[in-house]
Amino acid sequence: QVQLVESGGGLVQPGGSLKISCAASGFRFSIFAMNWYRQAPGKERELVAGISMGGGTKYYADSVKGRFTISRDNAKNTMYLQMNSLKLEDTAVYYCNRGNYWGQGTQVTVSS
C-alpha cells in the first residue's frame, strides 16, 4: 500500500535552516508528481511546494519562494524540502502528499 513517511523536523531559530524528507513506498514513485503541504495551529492546510515526476517543474507558494527548495531523488524514492531563512510563521506540521495520500507529518518549530 502507499506509504509516505516524513522525517527531519525539529526546533530551529529564526533565520536558520532545516531539511525535511519524505520516504515513499508502495507505488512507482518516479511517475507521480509530489507535494509538500503544511498546517499551522488554527489554520487550514496549505500547499507549500510541488514537484513534477522528473523534477524539472517546481511550484512554490509566494510565502516561501526564494527560501525553500523542493527536490526529489527517484532512485531513493525520496522527496526533500530544504528550508532556509526560516521565519516564526513557518512553524507548522509539514505533510508529504501524493493525490489523496498523506504522510503523518513532521513538526517544524521556528522559535528563539
Secondary structure, DSSP 8 states (H G I E B T S, - for coil): --EEEEE--EEE-TT--EEEEEEEESS-GGGS-EEEEEE-TTS--EEEEEE-TTS--EEE-TTTTTTEEEEEETTTTEEEEEE-S--GGG-EEEEEEETTEE---EEEEE--
